[in-house]
Amino acid sequence: MNIIECRQLTKAYRGFKALDQLCCTIGENKLVGLVGRNGAGKTTLMKILSGMLKETSGEVKVFSNRPFNSLLVSANSIFIDDQMNFPTALSLADILVEAGEFYEHWNEELAWHLFDYFGFHKKEYHKNLSKGKESTFNMIVGLAARCPLTIFDEPTTGMDAAVRKDFYRILLKDYLAYPRTILLSTHHLEEVEDQLEEVLLLDQGEKVLHMSIEELRELAIGLKGKREILAPYFADRKTIYTEPFGMGDEYIVTRNNFSQKEKQEMKREGIQFSGVSASDLCIYLTSSESQKGGTLDDILN
Ligand SMILES: Nc1ncnc2c1ncn2[C@@H]1O[C@H](COP(=O)(O)OP(=O)(O)OP(=O)(O)O)[C@@H](O)[C@H]1O
């Protein structure tokens, strides 16, 4: 069953398309990373899915309902970002109590356990928290709400490395124990890719790819060798990324679809093969350099 369905979803701000004919579906109980460069349209998509923004055209369904102004969607989803506004009169403890009243699946034990673990004090106020502590508190609300659709927009903003590591560990543990659909945007895919099941990559409001993390890791391969030895293999082949290094050597990233025979021949000629991490590949696919060998469709198909 799909929790999210977008067809030709477009969001325009005074004519500028932040999302452009986006088509994607996200299934139930999936942990999905939403990645893309600054301005790719991640926040816009997440806000539309959580009902905070109205689409300009196309179709968007969350739990089979149009999210904008949908009570069903707002009761079953939570959107966490670094601009959350809680009532200023409420202490952190009050906020957790109020959240418990609002969210049907709220887990009080988890909320208070994380509250103590991260060293919060009941009488503190949200507006006085440091950037990292604010993100950590918001993350507690997002996790303890255990909403069937949980959306985290760059949840680790300001967190130090140790807290980020804790967050990803807790996120995965809680997700495995209480599966739900989680969409998480990040600029640090390398930190979270081991936890994710799928990656949705956007660029300039369009979908570049949406696939499992395993498929993404297998999609491309890196080759290192002398430029003149590599060149003949790329006469009819698209490159995703190229980087010169050393004296006439080159590193090339391309689709991982060489035959065993080709690979053996290339190895004999001194060409080295290496894997390409999901995060590096997403960067290469959305850099202007990637367009050198053709369009992204050419490269990916
Ligand atoms: N309210 C708005 N009015 C005009 N343009 C907007 C508005 N909100 C977003 N945009 C534009 O839409 C595009 C997509 O923005 P969005 O915030 O969705 O990107 P993002 O992928 O979340 O970026 P980042 O990684 O920098 O947070 C950007 O070019 C942004 O400037």
Ligand as a Chemical Component Dictionary entry (heavy atoms), coordinates in Angstrom:
data_LIG
# 
_chem_comp.id                   LIG 
_chem_comp.type                 NON-POLYMER 
_chem_comp.pdbx_formal_charge   0 
_chem_comp.three_letter_code    LIG 
# 
loop_
_chem_comp_atom.comp_id 
_chem_comp_atom.atom_id 
_chem_comp_atom.alt_atom_id 
_chem_comp_atom.type_symbol 
_chem_comp_atom.charge 
_chem_comp_atom.model_Cartn_x 
_chem_comp_atom.model_Cartn_y 
_chem_comp_atom.model_Cartn_z 
_chem_comp_atom.pdbx_ordinal 
LIG N1  N1  N 0 7.789  31.067 -0.176 1  
LIG C1  C1  C 0 8.582  31.038 -1.251 2  
LIG N2  N2  N 0 8.538  32.024 -2.165 3  
LIG C2  C2  C 0 9.324  32.000 -3.267 4  
LIG N3  N3  N 0 10.198 30.995 -3.531 5  
LIG C3  C3  C 0 10.288 29.997 -2.658 6  
LIG C4  C4  C 0 9.496  29.957 -1.463 7  
LIG N4  N4  N 0 9.808  28.820 -0.787 8  
LIG C5  C5  C 0 10.760 28.201 -1.512 9  
LIG N5  N5  N 0 11.046 28.891 -2.619 10 
LIG C6  C6  C 0 12.015 28.520 -3.666 11 
LIG O1  O1  O 0 11.718 27.209 -4.093 12 
LIG C7  C7  C 0 12.914 26.469 -4.328 13 
LIG C8  C8  C 0 12.872 25.192 -3.502 14 
LIG O2  O2  O 0 12.991 25.552 -2.144 15 
LIG P1  P1  P 0 13.005 24.454 -1.001 16 
LIG O3  O3  O 0 13.087 25.164 0.300  17 
LIG O4  O4  O 0 11.891 23.508 -1.195 18 
LIG O5  O5  O 0 14.389 23.709 -1.329 19 
LIG P2  P2  P 0 15.236 22.699 -0.425 20 
LIG O6  O6  O 0 15.595 21.547 -1.303 21 
LIG O7  O7  O 0 14.515 22.368 0.832  22 
LIG O8  O8  O 0 16.514 23.571 -0.144 23 
LIG P3  P3  P 0 17.571 23.556 1.092  24 
LIG O9  O9  O 0 18.338 22.279 0.971  25 
LIG O10 O10 O 0 18.414 24.749 0.810  26 
LIG O11 O11 O 0 16.788 23.669 2.354  27 
LIG C9  C9  C 0 14.065 27.401 -3.988 28 
LIG O12 O12 O 0 14.551 27.971 -5.178 29 
LIG C10 C10 C 0 13.427 28.449 -3.095 30 
LIG O13 O13 O 0 14.086 29.677 -3.226 31 
# 
loop_
_chem_comp_bond.comp_id 
_chem_comp_bond.atom_id_1 
_chem_comp_bond.atom_id_2 
_chem_comp_bond.value_order 
_chem_comp_bond.pdbx_ordinal 
LIG N1  C1  SING 1  
LIG C1  N2  SING 2  
LIG C1  C4  DOUB 3  
LIG N2  C2  DOUB 4  
LIG C2  N3  SING 5  
LIG N3  C3  DOUB 6  
LIG C3  C4  SING 7  
LIG C3  N5  SING 8  
LIG C4  N4  SING 9  
LIG N4  C5  DOUB 10 
LIG C5  N5  SING 11 
LIG N5  C6  SING 12 
LIG C6  O1  SING 13 
LIG C6  C10 SING 14 
LIG O1  C7  SING 15 
LIG C7  C8  SING 16 
LIG C7  C9  SING 17 
LIG C8  O2  SING 18 
LIG O2  P1  SING 19 
LIG P1  O3  DOUB 20 
LIG P1  O4  SING 21 
LIG P1  O5  SING 22 
LIG O5  P2  SING 23 
LIG P2  O6  DOUB 24 
LIG P2  O7  SING 25 
LIG P2  O8  SING 26 
LIG O8  P3  SING 27 
LIG P3  O9  DOUB 28 
LIG P3  O10 SING 29 
LIG P3  O11 SING 30 
LIG C9  O12 SING 31 
LIG C9  C10 SING 32 
LIG C10 O13 SING 33 
# 
